[in-house]
Amino acid sequence: MERVLIIDDNKAIRYFISEYLVNAGYEVKEAQDGEEGIDLLKNDDNFKVVITDIRMPRKGGNEVAKYIRNSNKLKDIPVLAITGYSDEADRELFTCLFEKPFKVKDLLEVINSFQ
């Protein structure tokens, strides 16, 4: 089963995306901020995709994406940004950016497109 990591400080958003992806056949791990997300990635690099909010406490999505892009083992993992602050996203670090609010079915279509 393919795995997805969702990083967002909003529990409701994590839950909503997670439930949708689980129903689509994915295994989902969640982190409440970038620091927790990076800790998960340090211990487990077997994710099909990482979905991260941009603006979060401790470490934000740009820092998560920089960590992934600078890692030999993780650098090819697609990183999707979900944000209400698209002007704060370092777009070069992300495979795709979704502005909140977005349709989760559109997010799923992008995830399914990765091999």
VMD Tcl script that builds the backbone (N, CA, C; Angstrom):
set m [mol new atoms 345]
animate dup $m
set s [atomselect $m all]
$s set {name element resname resid chain x y z} {
  {N N MET 1 A 0.845 -1.179 0.000}
  {CA C MET 1 A 0.000 0.000 0.000}
  {C C MET 1 A 0.891 1.243 0.000}
  {N N GLU 2 A 0.585 2.158 -0.895}
  {CA C GLU 2 A 1.376 3.379 -0.983}
  {C C GLU 2 A 1.028 4.326 0.161}
  {N N ARG 3 A 2.067 5.069 0.584}
  {CA C ARG 3 A 1.922 5.896 1.782}
  {C C ARG 3 A 2.075 7.379 1.456}
  {N N VAL 4 A 1.298 8.183 2.195}
  {CA C VAL 4 A 1.312 9.635 2.038}
  {C C VAL 4 A 1.532 10.258 3.409}
  {N N LEU 5 A 2.352 11.304 3.460}
  {CA C LEU 5 A 2.553 12.062 4.687}
  {C C LEU 5 A 1.843 13.404 4.541}
  {N N ILE 6 A 0.964 13.717 5.508}
  {CA C ILE 6 A 0.254 14.989 5.541}
  {C C ILE 6 A 0.777 15.797 6.724}
  {N N ILE 7 A 1.243 17.014 6.442}
  {CA C ILE 7 A 1.761 17.900 7.486}
  {C C ILE 7 A 0.934 19.181 7.469}
  {N N ASP 8 A 0.181 19.407 8.540}
  {CA C ASP 8 A -0.642 20.622 8.652}
  {C C ASP 8 A -0.957 20.831 10.116}
  {N N ASP 9 A -0.906 22.089 10.557}
  {CA C ASP 9 A -1.207 22.369 11.959}
  {C C ASP 9 A -2.702 22.388 12.242}
  {N N ASN 10 A -3.530 22.330 11.208}
  {CA C ASN 10 A -4.975 22.293 11.377}
  {C C ASN 10 A -5.445 20.837 11.381}
  {N N LYS 11 A -5.859 20.373 12.547}
  {CA C LYS 11 A -6.261 18.973 12.713}
  {C C LYS 11 A -7.416 18.593 11.786}
  {N N ALA 12 A -8.369 19.498 11.608}
  {CA C ALA 12 A -9.529 19.208 10.753}
  {C C ALA 12 A -9.101 18.995 9.296}
  {N N ILE 13 A -8.169 19.794 8.828}
  {CA C ILE 13 A -7.689 19.627 7.452}
  {C C ILE 13 A -6.955 18.298 7.306}
  {N N ARG 14 A -6.084 17.988 8.269}
  {CA C ARG 14 A -5.377 16.690 8.234}
  {C C ARG 14 A -6.379 15.550 8.193}
  {N N TYR 15 A -7.383 15.612 9.056}
  {CA C TYR 15 A -8.375 14.544 9.139}
  {C C TYR 15 A -9.136 14.401 7.814}
  {N N PHE 16 A -9.584 15.514 7.265}
  {CA C PHE 16 A -10.372 15.485 6.037}
  {C C PHE 16 A -9.574 14.881 4.876}
  {N N ILE 17 A -8.347 15.351 4.688}
  {CA C ILE 17 A -7.511 14.823 3.607}
  {C C ILE 17 A -7.187 13.360 3.871}
  {N N SER 18 A -6.835 13.042 5.110}
  {CA C SER 18 A -6.483 11.668 5.472}
  {C C SER 18 A -7.619 10.696 5.176}
  {N N GLU 19 A -8.823 11.043 5.608}
  {CA C GLU 19 A -9.974 10.160 5.373}
  {C C GLU 19 A -10.204 9.948 3.881}
  {N N TYR 20 A -10.093 10.984 3.105}
  {CA C TYR 20 A -10.291 10.898 1.663}
  {C C TYR 20 A -9.243 9.970 1.037}
  {N N LEU 21 A -7.991 10.133 1.446}
  {CA C LEU 21 A -6.919 9.313 0.877}
  {C C LEU 21 A -6.991 7.867 1.335}
  {N N VAL 22 A -7.358 7.649 2.591}
  {CA C VAL 22 A -7.523 6.274 3.083}
  {C C VAL 22 A -8.624 5.577 2.287}
  {N N ASN 23 A -9.720 6.265 2.050}
  {CA C ASN 23 A -10.818 5.690 1.259}
  {C C ASN 23 A -10.403 5.416 -0.182}
  {N N ALA 24 A -9.374 6.114 -0.654}
  {CA C ALA 24 A -8.849 5.900 -2.007}
  {C C ALA 24 A -7.770 4.821 -2.032}
  {N N GLY 25 A -7.463 4.232 -0.864}
  {CA C GLY 25 A -6.524 3.115 -0.814}
  {C C GLY 25 A -5.122 3.437 -0.355}
  {N N TYR 26 A -4.899 4.625 0.150}
  {CA C TYR 26 A -3.571 5.008 0.633}
  {C C TYR 26 A -3.458 4.805 2.134}
  {N N GLU 27 A -2.238 4.549 2.574}
  {CA C GLU 27 A -1.924 4.584 3.999}
  {C C GLU 27 A -1.424 5.997 4.280}
  {N N VAL 28 A -1.895 6.594 5.371}
  {CA C VAL 28 A -1.575 7.989 5.651}
  {C C VAL 28 A -0.912 8.126 7.019}
  {N N LYS 29 A 0.148 8.915 7.057}
  {CA C LYS 29 A 0.772 9.347 8.306}
  {C C LYS 29 A 0.538 10.842 8.417}
  {N N GLU 30 A 0.415 11.334 9.651}
  {CA C GLU 30 A 0.141 12.753 9.867}
  {C C GLU 30 A 1.165 13.374 10.815}
  {N N ALA 31 A 1.423 14.656 10.578}
  {CA C ALA 31 A 2.274 15.453 11.468}
  {C C ALA 31 A 1.611 16.808 11.650}
  {N N GLN 32 A 1.728 17.360 12.871}
  {CA C GLN 32 A 1.038 18.622 13.163}
  {C C GLN 32 A 1.862 19.867 12.854}
  {N N ASP 33 A 3.117 19.692 12.485}
  {CA C ASP 33 A 3.939 20.822 12.048}
  {C C ASP 33 A 5.164 20.289 11.322}
  {N N GLY 34 A 5.926 21.208 10.740}
  {CA C GLY 34 A 7.079 20.806 9.947}
  {C C GLY 34 A 8.145 20.066 10.723}
  {N N GLU 35 A 8.344 20.446 11.962}
  {CA C GLU 35 A 9.362 19.765 12.772}
  {C C GLU 35 A 8.992 18.295 12.979}
  {N N GLU 36 A 7.742 18.045 13.304}
  {CA C GLU 36 A 7.279 16.660 13.473}
  {C C GLU 36 A 7.337 15.915 12.141}
  {N N GLY 37 A 6.998 16.598 11.057}
  {CA C GLY 37 A 7.063 15.977 9.739}
  {C C GLY 37 A 8.479 15.574 9.361}
  {N N ILE 38 A 9.441 16.460 9.607}
  {CA C ILE 38 A 10.838 16.142 9.317}
  {C C ILE 38 A 11.306 14.968 10.179}
  {N N ASP 39 A 10.900 14.928 11.441}
  {CA C ASP 39 A 11.255 13.790 12.301}
  {C C ASP 39 A 10.720 12.485 11.722}
  {N N LEU 40 A 9.494 12.493 11.226}
  {CA C LEU 40 A 8.938 11.287 10.600}
  {C C LEU 40 A 9.741 10.901 9.358}
  {N N LEU 41 A 10.120 11.881 8.555}
  {CA C LEU 41 A 10.884 11.603 7.338}
  {C C LEU 41 A 12.286 11.077 7.643}
  {N N LYS 42 A 12.871 11.513 8.747}
  {CA C LYS 42 A 14.201 11.020 9.137}
  {C C LYS 42 A 14.158 9.536 9.458}
  {N N ASN 43 A 13.017 9.078 9.975}
  {CA C ASN 43 A 12.882 7.678 10.383}
  {C C ASN 43 A 12.196 6.807 9.345}
  {N N ASP 44 A 11.626 7.410 8.318}
  {CA C ASP 44 A 10.858 6.648 7.341}
  {C C ASP 44 A 10.843 7.414 6.024}
  {N N ASP 45 A 11.517 6.897 5.018}
  {CA C ASP 45 A 11.591 7.590 3.736}
  {C C ASP 45 A 10.716 6.928 2.672}
  {N N ASN 46 A 9.795 6.076 3.096}
  {CA C ASN 46 A 8.990 5.311 2.153}
  {C C ASN 46 A 7.612 5.944 1.924}
  {N N PHE 47 A 7.604 7.174 1.417}
  {CA C PHE 47 A 6.353 7.862 1.115}
  {C C PHE 47 A 6.259 8.111 -0.382}
  {N N LYS 48 A 5.065 7.956 -0.921}
  {CA C LYS 48 A 4.833 8.263 -2.335}
  {C C LYS 48 A 4.836 9.766 -2.550}
  {N N VAL 49 A 4.289 10.492 -1.578}
  {CA C VAL 49 A 4.171 11.941 -1.690}
  {C C VAL 49 A 4.083 12.557 -0.301}
  {N N VAL 50 A 4.529 13.809 -0.188}
  {CA C VAL 50 A 4.383 14.577 1.050}
  {C C VAL 50 A 3.500 15.779 0.729}
  {N N ILE 51 A 2.479 15.982 1.563}
  {CA C ILE 51 A 1.578 17.129 1.446}
  {C C ILE 51 A 1.837 18.003 2.665}
  {N N THR 52 A 2.152 19.269 2.441}
  {CA C THR 52 A 2.465 20.127 3.575}
  {C C THR 52 A 1.841 21.508 3.442}
  {N N ASP 53 A 1.362 22.008 4.573}
  {CA C ASP 53 A 0.942 23.394 4.674}
  {C C ASP 53 A 2.208 24.247 4.629}
  {N N ILE 54 A 2.063 25.516 4.305}
  {CA C ILE 54 A 3.214 26.417 4.268}
  {C C ILE 54 A 3.437 27.083 5.619}
  {N N ARG 55 A 2.427 27.715 6.158}
  {CA C ARG 55 A 2.566 28.484 7.393}
  {C C ARG 55 A 2.127 27.619 8.579}
  {N N MET 56 A 3.128 27.238 9.399}
  {CA C MET 56 A 2.877 26.418 10.594}
  {C C MET 56 A 3.835 26.845 11.697}
  {N N PRO 57 A 3.482 26.520 12.945}
  {CA C PRO 57 A 4.422 26.801 14.041}
  {C C PRO 57 A 5.688 25.941 13.906}
  {N N ARG 58 A 6.697 26.330 14.615}
  {CA C ARG 58 A 8.006 25.673 14.643}
  {C C ARG 58 A 8.665 25.664 13.268}
  {N N LYS 59 A 8.315 24.750 12.392}
  {CA C LYS 59 A 8.870 24.734 11.036}
  {C C LYS 59 A 7.720 24.698 10.043}
  {N N GLY 60 A 7.840 25.500 8.997}
  {CA C GLY 60 A 6.807 25.571 7.974}
  {C C GLY 60 A 7.104 24.668 6.791}
  {N N GLY 61 A 6.221 24.720 5.818}
  {CA C GLY 61 A 6.329 23.862 4.649}
  {C C GLY 61 A 7.555 24.113 3.793}
  {N N ASN 62 A 7.996 25.369 3.700}
  {CA C ASN 62 A 9.221 25.638 2.943}
  {C C ASN 62 A 10.410 24.910 3.558}
  {N N GLU 63 A 10.477 24.891 4.879}
  {CA C GLU 63 A 11.579 24.188 5.560}
  {C C GLU 63 A 11.493 22.681 5.352}
  {N N VAL 64 A 10.268 22.147 5.355}
  {CA C VAL 64 A 10.085 20.715 5.076}
  {C C VAL 64 A 10.569 20.406 3.660}
  {N N ALA 65 A 10.135 21.208 2.696}
  {CA C ALA 65 A 10.524 20.969 1.304}
  {C C ALA 65 A 12.034 21.101 1.113}
  {N N LYS 66 A 12.667 22.068 1.762}
  {CA C LYS 66 A 14.123 22.212 1.677}
  {C C LYS 66 A 14.820 20.971 2.231}
  {N N TYR 67 A 14.311 20.464 3.365}
  {CA C TYR 67 A 14.887 19.251 3.950}
  {C C TYR 67 A 14.813 18.103 2.939}
  {N N ILE 68 A 13.649 17.928 2.323}
  {CA C ILE 68 A 13.457 16.837 1.364}
  {C C ILE 68 A 14.359 17.020 0.153}
  {N N ARG 69 A 14.395 18.198 -0.413}
  {CA C ARG 69 A 15.194 18.450 -1.627}
  {C C ARG 69 A 16.695 18.325 -1.374}
  {N N ASN 70 A 17.131 18.549 -0.135}
  {CA C ASN 70 A 18.551 18.438 0.202}
  {C C ASN 70 A 18.954 17.052 0.685}
  {N N SER 71 A 18.011 16.125 0.733}
  {CA C SER 71 A 18.278 14.766 1.205}
  {C C SER 71 A 18.523 13.841 0.016}
  {N N ASN 72 A 19.596 13.079 0.070}
  {CA C ASN 72 A 19.874 12.127 -1.009}
  {C C ASN 72 A 18.786 11.082 -1.154}
  {N N LYS 73 A 18.238 10.609 -0.042}
  {CA C LYS 73 A 17.232 9.546 -0.072}
  {C C LYS 73 A 15.833 10.052 -0.410}
  {N N LEU 74 A 15.541 11.312 -0.119}
  {CA C LEU 74 A 14.174 11.817 -0.248}
  {C C LEU 74 A 13.959 12.774 -1.417}
  {N N LYS 75 A 15.024 13.269 -2.027}
  {CA C LYS 75 A 14.931 14.412 -2.940}
  {C C LYS 75 A 13.961 14.237 -4.105}
  {N N ASP 76 A 13.630 13.000 -4.468}
  {CA C ASP 76 A 12.736 12.770 -5.603}
  {C C ASP 76 A 11.271 12.598 -5.208}
  {N N ILE 77 A 10.975 12.649 -3.917}
  {CA C ILE 77 A 9.584 12.527 -3.469}
  {C C ILE 77 A 8.827 13.794 -3.873}
  {N N PRO 78 A 7.674 13.641 -4.528}
  {CA C PRO 78 A 6.865 14.822 -4.829}
  {C C PRO 78 A 6.398 15.503 -3.543}
  {N N VAL 79 A 6.471 16.825 -3.520}
  {CA C VAL 79 A 6.031 17.601 -2.357}
  {C C VAL 79 A 4.940 18.558 -2.832}
  {N N LEU 80 A 3.749 18.409 -2.259}
  {CA C LEU 80 A 2.607 19.242 -2.606}
  {C C LEU 80 A 2.366 20.243 -1.496}
  {N N ALA 81 A 2.260 21.504 -1.848}
  {CA C ALA 81 A 1.966 22.554 -0.869}
  {C C ALA 81 A 0.463 22.808 -0.859}
  {N N ILE 82 A -0.096 22.936 0.354}
  {CA C ILE 82 A -1.484 23.364 0.511}
  {C C ILE 82 A -1.440 24.590 1.411}
  {N N THR 83 A -2.005 25.692 0.935}
  {CA C THR 83 A -1.818 26.925 1.692}
  {C C THR 83 A -2.860 27.984 1.367}
  {N N GLY 84 A -3.067 28.829 2.315}
  {CA C GLY 84 A -3.842 30.036 2.105}
  {C C GLY 84 A -2.934 31.223 1.862}
  {N N TYR 85 A -1.636 30.971 1.864}
  {CA C TYR 85 A -0.623 32.025 1.713}
  {C C TYR 85 A 0.340 31.644 0.588}
  {N N SER 86 A -0.165 31.533 -0.619}
  {CA C SER 86 A 0.660 31.057 -1.729}
  {C C SER 86 A 1.853 31.969 -2.015}
  {N N ASP 87 A 1.743 33.244 -1.654}
  {CA C ASP 87 A 2.863 34.160 -1.875}
  {C C ASP 87 A 4.045 33.842 -0.967}
  {N N GLU 88 A 3.829 33.055 0.079}
  {CA C GLU 88 A 4.907 32.674 0.995}
  {C C GLU 88 A 5.599 31.375 0.580}
  {N N ALA 89 A 5.046 30.682 -0.404}
  {CA C ALA 89 A 5.612 29.400 -0.828}
  {C C ALA 89 A 6.807 29.625 -1.746}
  {N N ASP 90 A 7.889 28.926 -1.472}
  {CA C ASP 90 A 9.052 28.912 -2.363}
  {C C ASP 90 A 8.743 27.884 -3.450}
  {N N ARG 91 A 8.097 28.340 -4.503}
  {CA C ARG 91 A 7.521 27.459 -5.520}
  {C C ARG 91 A 8.529 26.507 -6.162}
  {N N GLU 92 A 9.786 26.867 -6.208}
  {CA C GLU 92 A 10.798 25.995 -6.799}
  {C C GLU 92 A 10.973 24.696 -6.018}
  {N N LEU 93 A 10.588 24.699 -4.760}
  {CA C LEU 93 A 10.753 23.517 -3.913}
  {C C LEU 93 A 9.606 22.516 -4.052}
  {N N PHE 94 A 8.490 22.959 -4.618}
  {CA C PHE 94 A 7.279 22.138 -4.617}
  {C C PHE 94 A 6.944 21.603 -6.001}
  {N N THR 95 A 6.412 20.403 -6.013}
  {CA C THR 95 A 5.960 19.782 -7.247}
  {C C THR 95 A 4.672 20.438 -7.724}
  {N N CYS 96 A 3.839 20.831 -6.763}
  {CA C CYS 96 A 2.538 21.413 -7.066}
  {C C CYS 96 A 2.076 22.225 -5.857}
  {N N LEU 97 A 1.249 23.245 -6.107}
  {CA C LEU 97 A 0.732 24.066 -5.029}
  {C C LEU 97 A -0.788 24.153 -5.145}
  {N N PHE 98 A -1.474 23.912 -4.027}
  {CA C PHE 98 A -2.929 24.031 -3.955}
  {C C PHE 98 A -3.267 25.165 -2.998}
  {N N GLU 99 A -4.038 26.113 -3.489}
  {CA C GLU 99 A -4.484 27.247 -2.672}
  {C C GLU 99 A -5.741 26.828 -1.908}
  {N N LYS 100 A -5.745 27.057 -0.587}
  {CA C LYS 100 A -6.930 26.761 0.219}
  {C C LYS 100 A -7.988 27.821 -0.050}
  {N N PRO 101 A -9.246 27.460 -0.170}
  {CA C PRO 101 A -9.767 26.091 -0.171}
  {C C PRO 101 A -9.534 25.434 -1.536}
  {N N PHE 102 A -9.373 24.125 -1.530}
  {CA C PHE 102 A -9.156 23.372 -2.759}
  {C C PHE 102 A -10.040 22.132 -2.716}
  {N N LYS 103 A -10.178 21.484 -3.853}
  {CA C LYS 103 A -10.972 20.254 -3.936}
  {C C LYS 103 A -10.051 19.071 -3.678}
  {N N VAL 104 A -10.405 18.248 -2.716}
  {CA C VAL 104 A -9.556 17.102 -2.380}
  {C C VAL 104 A -9.483 16.126 -3.541}
  {N N LYS 105 A -10.529 16.060 -4.343}
  {CA C LYS 105 A -10.469 15.168 -5.511}
  {C C LYS 105 A -9.380 15.625 -6.487}
  {N N ASP 106 A -9.134 16.933 -6.582}
  {CA C ASP 106 A -8.047 17.433 -7.427}
  {C C ASP 106 A -6.687 17.035 -6.852}
  {N N LEU 107 A -6.578 17.083 -5.536}
  {CA C LEU 107 A -5.359 16.654 -4.856}
  {C C LEU 107 A -5.112 15.168 -5.134}
  {N N LEU 108 A -6.160 14.361 -5.016}
  {CA C LEU 108 A -6.045 12.924 -5.272}
  {C C LEU 108 A -5.622 12.645 -6.724}
  {N N GLU 109 A -6.170 13.389 -7.671}
  {CA C GLU 109 A -5.791 13.210 -9.072}
  {C C GLU 109 A -4.294 13.427 -9.262}
  {N N VAL 110 A -3.753 14.458 -8.636}
  {CA C VAL 110 A -2.315 14.732 -8.749}
  {C C VAL 110 A -1.521 13.608 -8.094}
  {N N ILE 111 A -1.924 13.179 -6.914}
  {CA C ILE 111 A -1.219 12.087 -6.225}
  {C C ILE 111 A -1.224 10.826 -7.079}
  {N N ASN 112 A -2.370 10.496 -7.642}
  {CA C ASN 112 A -2.479 9.298 -8.484}
  {C C ASN 112 A -1.623 9.381 -9.743}
  {N N SER 113 A -1.278 10.593 -10.165}
  {CA C SER 113 A -0.486 10.756 -11.385}
  {C C SER 113 A 0.997 10.418 -11.192}
  {N N PHE 114 A 1.458 10.374 -9.951}
  {CA C PHE 114 A 2.865 10.055 -9.683}
  {C C PHE 114 A 3.082 8.550 -9.722}
  {N N GLN 115 A 4.172 8.149 -10.385}
  {CA C GLN 115 A 4.483 6.721 -10.488}
  {C C GLN 115 A 5.332 6.252 -9.370}
}
mol reanalyze $m
mol bondsrecalc $m
mol representation Tube
mol addrep $m
